[in-house]
Amino acid sequence: MADNPSATSSDAAAEPILRLQSVGKRFPGVVALRDVTFDVVPGEGHVLLGENGAGKSTLINLLAGIFKPDEGSIRFDGKAYSPNSPLEAFSAGIRVVHQELNLLSNLTVAENLLFEHLPSRHGLVRFRDMNARAVELLAEVGLDIAPTTLVGRLGVAQMQLVEIAKALCHDSKLLVLDEPTATLTSKEVDRLFEILHRLKARGVTTLYISHRLQEVFEVGDRVTVLRDGQHVVTRPLVGLTVPEIVRLMVGRTIEDHGVFRPDVAVSGEALGVSGLKLAADGPEISFSVGKGEIVGIAGLVGSGRTEAVRALFGADPKVAGTIRIDGEEVAIASPKDAVAHGLSLATEDRKGQGLLLDMSCAENITITDLLRVSHYGLLQRADENAAAEGLVKGLRIKTPSIHHLVRTFSGGNQQKVVVAKWLFRGPKAMIFDEPTRGIDVGAKAEIYELLWNLAAEGKGILVVSSELPELMSICHRILVFSKGRIAGEVARAEFDQNKILSLAYEEYGLVRGN
């Protein structure tokens, strides 16, 4: 199935820093990796691509010391490599920034950044030195927060930047980045690319995983593609195009379902918000979403996008504001109230807030409306299974069985389960916070098509996304948040990336150039 995994003739002269030879890994009912062979040469930017379930996460976990291969061998830095723990992998010179964040929420940002090597004297932590070093690391990734801030109070995008800063804290021979830009806006992405270019100049090797295919050309020299757990090709990125990469990943041509559909009629109001305030001295937020309309929310990290939709859903407190569902004012003081009135929220933090990880796929899907699969108060497993099977098939969720725990799913398939549970509920208005975070190109097309189908059914759709091209592709209008307020609204006929970014930067005194 695989092409020759060797690099160009010039690359072949370099001794690989990482070499996988016939690597295989199995789980109950699943062959995650089968006979995977490729290498990474020192100092290169190596990109690893594949659909959800292709084996990328399993391979990363092998490198991180979380799993061990069942077949084959791995060599790193000229030696046999078989770490028994993430600490051993870290000591060997491999640092992994996982897609699912691994920070300690009850510790400060500084304590998380320097956890492995806290500055101390006579057994006591030198907090002043720790915080000073943390400020330097945060500045390197462009994150303007106090080092004493508890991580549990940060948004997902801010935590992502803390993870990246943590990876930069110590010199590593191989830096593995799994979807590092999934929640970042263009400004933060540009900053990350600058950092990676500096690391490459210092000879650091990177293994970069992303579903944003355009950006891989910014950071990569060669690409390895996996499909269904097998190696498809390793080759230079030079000369490749995005459509060719997509074909290698999915084995078929993907149509662009993100293109705006003017045939979907917009009528009435599905969701209305007036005078929403998150703090007594905070700005008021007002907007509406029509039936059949897709409205986007854009903004920088920390602009208040997620905070606003969480307060709207009742997940966080608000001090003022009225909410209308289907044209009628409703009282929402909790997520239970929101769901009862026909509002759903697909959260950006799928593991922490969107899923019950130790329950099955079927149980997660039907949890939003157990009455539909119950009779006289007793859960009907046959009805639950039938409902879950239909949504699993419709969303192309990859799982050997609907009874598998969602903890074992890839990140993208977990995200699909989050979407499925709200589709099962059938709300009148739906909020999607980063709906395609960690989702491959094929699944993205399916999610876009789903959003349009939901809009065509008359539902109001509110989409928060860090990907401006995504919002510009599918939305009727885009609301731009900045410092907790709506800085402006951009109609579809006026969509322009620089215009939207200028509104996002304006409150911060920044000027966005062409």
C-alpha positions in Angstrom: 0.0 0.0 0.0 2.9 2.4 0.8 5.1 4.3 -1.6 8.9 4.2 -0.9 9.2 6.0 2.5 12.6 7.3 1.6 13.2 11.0 1.2 14.9 12.8 -1.6 18.4 11.8 -2.4 19.8 14.7 -0.3 17.6 13.7 2.7 18.7 10.1 2.4 22.3 11.1 3.3 21.1 12.3 6.7 20.9 9.6 9.4 17.2 9.6 10.6 16.6 11.0 14.1 13.4 8.8 14.1 12.7 5.6 12.3 9.7 3.4 12.5 10.1 -0.1 11.1 7.0 -2.4 10.5 5.3 -0.9 13.5 1.9 -2.4 14.5 -0.5 -1.7 17.3 -3.8 -3.5 18.2 -6.7 -2.8 20.6 -9.7 -5.0 21.3 -11.6 -5.1 18.0 -9.3 -2.5 16.3 -6.1 -2.7 14.4 -4.9 0.9 15.0 -1.5 0.5 13.1 -0.3 -2.1 10.7 3.2 -2.4 9.2 4.0 1.3 9.4 7.5 2.2 8.2 8.9 5.7 7.7 11.6 8.0 9.0 12.2 11.6 10.0 15.5 13.3 9.4 17.2 15.7 11.8 16.1 19.3 11.6 13.2 18.8 9.2 9.6 19.8 9.6 7.8 16.5 9.1 4.0 16.5 8.7 1.8 13.6 9.6 -1.6 13.5 8.0 -4.7 11.2 7.9 -8.4 11.1 8.5 -9.7 10.6 12.0 -9.1 7.0 12.9 -6.1 6.7 10.5 -3.7 5.9 13.4 -2.1 9.3 14.0 -3.0 9.5 17.7 -1.9 6.0 18.3 1.5 6.7 16.7 1.9 9.8 18.8 1.1 7.8 21.9 3.8 5.3 21.0 6.3 8.1 20.8 5.1 9.7 24.0 5.6 6.5 26.0 1.9 6.0 26.6 1.6 2.8 24.5 4.1 0.2 23.3 4.0 -1.3 19.8 2.8 -4.9 19.4 5.0 -5.4 16.3 8.0 -3.7 14.7 10.6 -1.4 16.2 11.3 2.3 16.8 14.7 3.9 16.8 15.3 7.5 18.1 18.5 9.4 18.0 20.5 6.4 16.8 19.2 4.1 19.6 16.4 1.6 20.1 13.5 3.5 21.6 10.9 1.9 23.9 9.9 4.3 26.6 7.9 3.0 29.6 6.3 6.4 30.4 5.9 10.0 29.1 8.7 11.0 31.6 11.1 8.6 29.9 10.1 10.0 26.5 10.7 13.5 27.7 14.1 12.5 29.2 15.0 11.0 25.8 14.4 14.3 24.1 10.8 13.9 22.8 8.2 16.5 23.8 4.6 16.0 22.8 1.9 18.7 22.7 -1.3 16.6 22.6 -4.5 17.7 20.9 -6.3 16.9 24.1 -4.7 19.3 26.7 -2.9 17.8 29.7 -2.7 20.7 32.1 -3.4 20.7 35.9 -6.4 23.0 36.3 -5.9 23.6 40.0 -2.4 24.9 39.6 -1.2 28.3 38.2 0.0 28.9 34.7 3.6 29.2 36.0 3.4 26.0 38.0 2.1 24.1 34.9 4.8 25.6 32.7 7.7 24.6 35.0 6.2 21.6 36.7 9.0 19.2 35.7 11.8 21.6 36.9 10.5 24.0 39.5 13.2 26.5 40.5 14.1 25.8 44.2 16.5 26.5 46.9 17.0 24.3 50.0 13.9 22.4 48.9 11.7 25.4 48.7 10.2 26.7 45.4 11.5 30.1 44.3 8.1 31.5 43.2 9.6 34.8 42.1 12.0 33.1 39.7 9.3 30.7 38.5 6.9 33.5 37.7 9.6 35.5 36.0 10.5 32.6 33.7 6.8 32.0 33.1 6.3 35.6 31.9 9.1 35.1 29.4 7.6 31.9 28.0 4.1 33.4 27.8 5.5 36.4 25.9 7.1 34.0 23.4 3.7 32.6 22.4 2.0 36.0 22.6 -0.2 35.1 25.6 -0.9 38.2 27.8 -2.1 36.6 31.1 -0.7 36.7 34.6 1.5 33.7 35.5 -0.4 33.4 38.8 -3.7 32.7 36.9 -5.2 29.3 37.7 -5.3 27.2 34.5 -8.9 26.2 35.3 -10.0 29.7 34.6 -8.5 29.8 31.1 -10.3 29.1 27.8 -9.3 26.2 25.6 -7.4 28.4 23.2 -5.5 30.0 26.0 -4.7 26.6 27.4 -3.4 25.5 24.0 -0.9 28.4 24.0 0.2 27.4 27.6 0.8 23.9 26.3 2.9 25.2 23.5 4.8 27.5 25.9 5.4 24.5 28.1 6.9 22.6 25.2 9.3 25.4 24.6 10.5 25.5 28.2 13.1 22.8 27.7 15.3 21.9 24.8 14.0 18.9 22.9 15.3 17.0 20.0 11.9 16.2 18.6 8.8 18.3 19.2 5.5 16.6 18.3 2.6 19.0 17.8 -0.9 17.5 17.5 -3.4 20.0 16.1 -1.7 23.0 17.8 -3.7 25.6 15.9 -7.1 24.0 16.3 -8.4 26.8 18.5 -6.0 29.6 17.5 -6.9 32.6 15.4 -4.6 33.9 12.6 -2.5 36.1 14.8 -1.7 33.3 17.2 -1.1 30.9 14.3 1.4 33.4 12.7 3.2 33.6 16.1 3.4 29.8 16.3 4.9 29.6 12.8 7.5 32.1 13.8 8.5 30.0 16.8 8.7 26.8 14.7 10.9 28.6 12.1 13.2 29.7 14.9 13.3 26.2 16.4 14.1 24.7 12.9 17.0 27.2 12.6 18.3 25.8 15.9 18.2 22.2 14.5 15.0 21.1 16.4 13.0 18.5 14.5 9.2 18.7 14.5 6.5 16.2 13.8 3.4 18.3 13.0 -0.2 17.0 12.8 -3.0 19.2 11.5 -6.3 19.0 9.6 -5.7 22.6 8.3 -4.1 21.5 5.1 -3.0 24.9 3.9 -0.8 25.5 6.9 1.3 22.3 6.5 3.1 24.0 3.7 4.2 26.7 6.1 5.9 24.3 8.5 6.7 21.1 6.6 9.4 19.7 4.4 8.0 16.2 4.0 4.7 14.6 4.6 3.7 11.1 5.7 0.1 10.1 5.1 -1.7 7.3 7.0 -5.0 5.7 6.0 -6.8 3.1 8.0 -3.7 2.5 10.2 -1.4 1.9 7.2 1.3 3.9 5.7 0.3 5.4 2.3 3.2 7.6 1.3 6.1 9.7 2.6 7.3 12.4 0.2 8.4 16.0 -0.1 5.7 18.6 0.2 7.2 20.5 -2.7 5.0 20.0 -5.8 2.0 18.6 -3.8 -1.3 20.4 -3.8 -4.1 20.3 -1.2 -6.5 18.3 -3.5 -3.7 15.7 -4.0 -3.1 15.5 -0.3 -6.8 15.0 0.3 -6.9 12.2 -2.2 -4.0 10.5 -0.5 -5.7 10.9 2.9 -9.2 9.7 2.0 -8.8 7.8 -1.2 -11.5 9.9 -2.9 -12.2 13.4 -4.0 -14.0 15.6 -1.4 -16.6 18.1 -2.6 -16.6 21.5 -0.9 -19.8 21.4 1.1 -18.8 24.6 2.8 -19.9 26.7 -0.1 -22.8 29.0 0.9 -26.2 27.8 -0.1 -28.4 30.7 -1.1 -31.4 28.4 -1.6 -32.0 28.0 2.1 -34.7 30.4 3.2 -34.4 32.6 6.3 -37.6 33.5 8.1 -38.5 34.6 11.6 -36.3 34.4 14.7 -34.9 31.2 16.1 -32.6 32.7 18.7 -32.6 36.3 20.1 -30.3 37.9 22.7 -30.9 41.4 24.1 -28.7 43.2 26.7 -26.7 40.1 27.7 -24.1 41.1 30.4 -21.6 38.8 32.0 -20.5 41.3 34.6 -22.2 44.3 36.2 -19.7 46.7 34.5 -19.4 44.7 31.3 -20.7 45.6 27.8 -24.1 44.5 26.6 -24.4 41.9 23.9 -27.4 41.8 21.6 -27.9 39.8 18.4 -30.4 37.5 16.7 -30.3 34.3 14.5 -33.1 33.7 12.0 -34.7 30.3 11.3 -32.6 28.8 8.5 -29.7 31.2 9.1 -26.1 30.4 10.0 -24.4 33.2 11.9 -20.7 33.1 12.7 -18.8 34.5 15.7 -15.2 35.5 15.2 -12.6 37.1 17.5 -9.2 36.7 19.0 -8.3 34.3 21.8 -9.8 35.9 24.9 -12.2 38.1 23.0 -15.2 36.7 25.0 -16.7 34.5 22.3 -16.9 31.3 24.3 -17.8 33.2 27.5 -20.8 34.8 25.8 -22.2 31.5 24.4 -21.7 29.7 27.7 -23.6 32.4 29.6 -26.3 32.3 26.9 -26.6 28.5 27.4 -26.7 28.9 31.2 -23.4 27.2 31.8 -21.9 30.4 33.3 -23.8 33.1 35.2 -25.0 36.3 33.6 -26.1 39.5 35.4 -28.6 40.8 32.8 -30.2 40.1 29.5 -33.2 38.5 27.9 -33.2 35.4 25.6 -35.7 34.4 23.0 -36.2 31.0 21.5 -38.5 30.7 18.5 -39.6 34.3 19.1 -40.7 33.7 22.7 -38.8 35.0 25.8 -37.5 32.2 28.0 -35.7 32.0 31.3 -32.4 30.2 31.2 -30.5 29.9 34.4 -28.8 26.5 33.7 -28.0 24.2 30.8 -31.0 22.1 31.8 -33.3 25.2 31.2 -31.6 25.8 27.8 -32.1 22.2 26.6 -35.7 22.2 27.8 -36.4 25.4 25.8 -34.8 24.0 22.6 -31.3 25.4 22.7 -28.2 23.2 22.4 -24.4 23.9 22.8 -21.7 21.7 21.3 -18.9 22.9 23.5 -15.3 23.5 22.4 -14.0 21.2 25.2 -15.4 17.9 24.1 -13.6 15.8 26.7 -14.1 18.0 29.7 -17.6 19.3 29.0 -19.1 17.5 26.0 -18.8 13.7 26.7 -19.2 11.0 29.3 -15.9 9.4 28.5 -16.4 6.2 30.4 -19.8 5.5 28.8 -20.5 4.0 25.4 -21.1 5.8 22.1 -24.8 4.8 22.2 -25.2 6.1 25.8 -23.6 9.4 25.0 -25.8 10.0 21.9 -29.1 9.3 23.7 -28.2 11.0 27.0 -29.8 14.3 25.9 -33.3 12.8 25.6 -33.7 9.5 27.5 -37.5 9.7 27.4 -37.3 9.0 23.6 -35.7 5.7 24.3 -37.7 4.7 27.4 -41.0 3.1 28.1 -42.8 3.6 31.4 -39.6 4.9 32.9 -37.5 2.0 31.7 -34.7 2.4 29.2 -35.3 0.4 26.1 -31.8 -0.7 24.9 -33.2 -1.8 21.5 -34.5 1.7 20.8 -31.3 3.3 22.1 -29.2 1.1 19.9 -31.3 1.8 16.8 -31.1 5.6 17.3 -27.4 5.4 17.9 -26.7 3.2 14.9 -28.5 5.7 12.6 -26.5 8.7 13.8 -23.2 6.7 13.8 -23.9 5.8 10.2 -25.0 9.3 9.2 -22.0 11.0 10.7 -19.5 8.3 9.6 -18.3 7.8 13.2 -15.6 5.2 13.1 -16.1 2.6 15.8 -16.2 -1.2 15.9 -19.4 -1.0 17.9 -21.8 1.6 19.3 -21.1 0.0 22.6 -17.4 1.0 22.7 -16.4 3.6 25.3 -16.0 7.1 23.7 -12.7 7.4 25.7 -11.2 5.0 23.1 -12.3 7.1 20.1 -10.0 9.5 18.1 -10.5 13.2 18.8 -12.5 13.7 15.6 -14.8 10.8 16.2 -15.4 12.1 19.7 -16.4 15.4 18.3 -18.9 13.7 16.0 -20.5 12.0 19.0 -20.9 15.5 20.6 -22.7 16.6 17.4 -24.8 13.4 17.3 -26.1 13.8 20.8 -27.6 17.2 20.0 -29.0 16.1 16.7 -30.8 13.3 18.7 -32.3 16.0 20.9 -33.6 18.0 17.9 -33.4 21.6 19.2 -34.8 24.7 17.7 -31.6 26.7 17.9 -28.0 25.2 18.0 -24.7 26.7 19.1 -21.5 25.1 17.8 -18.3 26.2 19.5 -15.4 25.2 17.3 -17.4 22.4 15.6 -14.6 21.2 13.4 -11.8 21.4 15.9 -9.6 18.3 15.4 -11.8 17.1 12.5 -10.3 15.8 9.2 -11.1 17.3 5.8 -13.6 14.6 4.9 -15.5 14.9 8.2 -15.5 18.7 7.9 -17.3 18.5 4.6 -19.9 16.3 6.4 -20.3 18.7 9.3 -20.8 21.6 6.9 -23.4 19.6 5.1 -25.1 18.8 8.3 -25.2 22.5 9.3 -26.8 23.3 6.1 -29.4 20.5 6.4 -30.2 21.7 9.9 -30.6 25.3 8.6 -32.8 24.0 5.8 -35.1 22.4 8.4 -35.6 25.9 9.9 -33.1 25.7 12.8 -31.0 28.8 13.8 -27.3 28.0 13.8 -24.7 30.0 15.7 -21.1 29.0 14.9 -18.0 30.1 16.9 -14.8 29.3 15.0 -11.2 30.4 15.0 -11.0 29.6 11.3 -12.1 32.7 9.3 -12.2 30.8 6.0 -14.7 28.4 7.6 -17.0 31.1 8.8 -16.8 33.0 5.5 -17.6 29.8 3.6 -20.8 28.8 5.4 -22.2 31.9 7.2 -24.9 34.5 6.3 -23.3 37.0 8.7 -20.3 37.2 11.0 -20.4 38.9 14.4 -16.9 40.0 15.5 -16.1 39.9 19.2 -13.4 42.0 20.8 -12.8 42.5 24.6 -16.2 41.0 25.5 -18.3 43.1 23.1 -19.5 42.8 19.6 -17.1 45.1 17.7 -19.0 44.8 14.5 -21.2 42.8 12.2 -20.1 41.9 8.6 -22.7 40.9 6.0 -22.0 38.2 3.5 -21.7 40.6 0.6 -18.9 42.4 2.6 -16.9 39.4 3.7 -13.2 40.2 3.7 -10.6 38.6 6.0 -8.7 41.8 6.6 -11.9 43.7 7.4 -13.0 41.0 9.9 -9.6 40.9 11.5 -9.4 44.7 11.7 -12.6 44.7 13.8 -11.1 42.0 16.0 -7.8 43.9 16.6 -9.4 47.4 16.8 -10.2 47.3 20.5 -6.6 46.2 21.3 -5.1 49.2 19.4 -3.7 47.0 16.7 -3.7 47.6 13.0 -4.1 44.7 10.6 -2.3 45.2 7.3 -3.0 43.6 4.0 
